[in-house]
Amino acid sequence: MSVPSTPLLEVRDLRVAYGHVQAVRGISLSVPAGAIVTLIGPNGAGKSSTLGAISGLVRLRAGSVRLEGRELGGVPAHEAVAAGLVLVPEGRAILARMSIEENLVLAAESRPRALPAAERPAAIEAQYARFPVLGERRRALAGTLSGGEQQMLAIARGLLARPRILMLDEPSMGLAPQMVDRIFDLVADIHREGTTILLVEQNARTALAVSDYAYVLERGEIVLEGPSATLAADPRVQAAYLGGDVG
């Protein structure tokens, strides 16, 4: 799909620096409502810094972040979440010494877009239905879960924040290939239910297969963009990220 002129999320001239190191160098991107947009590129390209800046966790040096025309660039993270920009971070950031249930209850109660109390039990049960392994082990400590199960818990927590845009940072990191496939099947299901997704993913082949539109970042700059299927067929992308011809 092409990116429309009035996107749900519009980022313009985004710049992020850590001291004298320029991590993001004036990138611009758009995320249409109902789409999956992905950012791919090598380690250190600025992908996670971009999500961090959009979500309010990383300070902007310059640039604009607009959600349906509302400027959110530079707002604190809790305000970004309240507006509907919800990040599932690299590393998952679950509360390892709390149970699965406690992680989900806390997510439902304490986020800026917290659900009304009467709706929280049903919302949590809906996540257990989506991720049955979590429901089966709801009393278990989150730190005892496998990497894939922890990723499921992190996504479930993000969904309980009622995102306008769900941002996923490296959801396949550290997972076995079979679990990667399972996680991305779940991502596709979440998208089909109507959630807009902005995805950062090191596994470029999978990211391009699941997404509608893609941006390629290198050294903090966008060097290519286009429909994901088009980029997957681009010889430059194939050579750099897909291991050659993907047919």
Rosetta blueprint (number, residue, H / E / L):
1 M L
2 S L
3 V L
4 P L
5 S L
6 T L
7 P L
8 L L
9 L E
10 E E
11 V E
12 R E
13 D E
14 L E
15 R E
16 V E
17 A E
18 Y E
19 G L
20 H L
21 V E
22 Q E
23 A E
24 V E
25 R E
26 G E
27 I E
28 S E
29 L E
30 S E
31 V E
32 P L
33 A L
34 G L
35 A L
36 I E
37 V E
38 T E
39 L E
40 I E
41 G L
42 P L
43 N L
44 G L
45 A L
46 G L
47 K H
48 S H
49 S H
50 T H
51 L H
52 G H
53 A H
54 I H
55 S H
56 G L
57 L L
58 V L
59 R L
60 L L
61 R L
62 A E
63 G E
64 S E
65 V E
66 R E
67 L E
68 E L
69 G L
70 R E
71 E E
72 L L
73 G L
74 G L
75 V L
76 P L
77 A H
78 H H
79 E H
80 A H
81 V H
82 A H
83 A H
84 G L
85 L E
86 V E
87 L E
88 V E
89 P L
90 E L
91 G L
92 R L
93 A L
94 I L
95 L L
96 A L
97 R L
98 M L
99 S E
100 I H
101 E H
102 E H
103 N H
104 L H
105 V H
106 L H
107 A H
108 A H
109 E H
110 S H
111 R L
112 P L
113 R L
114 A L
115 L L
116 P L
117 A H
118 A H
119 E H
120 R H
121 P H
122 A H
123 A H
124 I H
125 E H
126 A H
127 Q H
128 Y H
129 A H
130 R H
131 F L
132 P H
133 V H
134 L H
135 G H
136 E H
137 R L
138 R L
139 R L
140 A L
141 L E
142 A H
143 G H
144 T H
145 L L
146 S L
147 G H
148 G H
149 E H
150 Q H
151 Q H
152 M H
153 L H
154 A H
155 I H
156 A H
157 R H
158 G H
159 L H
160 L H
161 A L
162 R L
163 P L
164 R L
165 I E
166 L E
167 M E
168 L E
169 D E
170 E L
171 P L
172 S L
173 M L
174 G L
175 L L
176 A L
177 P H
178 Q H
179 M H
180 V H
181 D H
182 R H
183 I H
184 F H
185 D H
186 L H
187 V H
188 A H
189 D H
190 I H
191 H H
192 R H
193 E L
194 G L
195 T L
196 T E
197 I E
198 L E
199 L E
200 V E
201 E L
202 Q L
203 N L
204 A H
205 R H
206 T H
207 A H
208 L H
209 A H
210 V H
211 S L
212 D L
213 Y E
214 A E
215 Y E
216 V E
217 L E
218 E E
219 R L
220 G L
221 E E
222 I E
223 V E
224 L E
225 E E
226 G E
227 P E
228 S H
229 A H
230 T H
231 L H
232 A H
233 A L
234 D L
235 P H
236 R H
237 V H
238 Q H
239 A H
240 A H
241 Y H
242 L L
243 G L
244 G L
245 D L
246 V L
247 G L
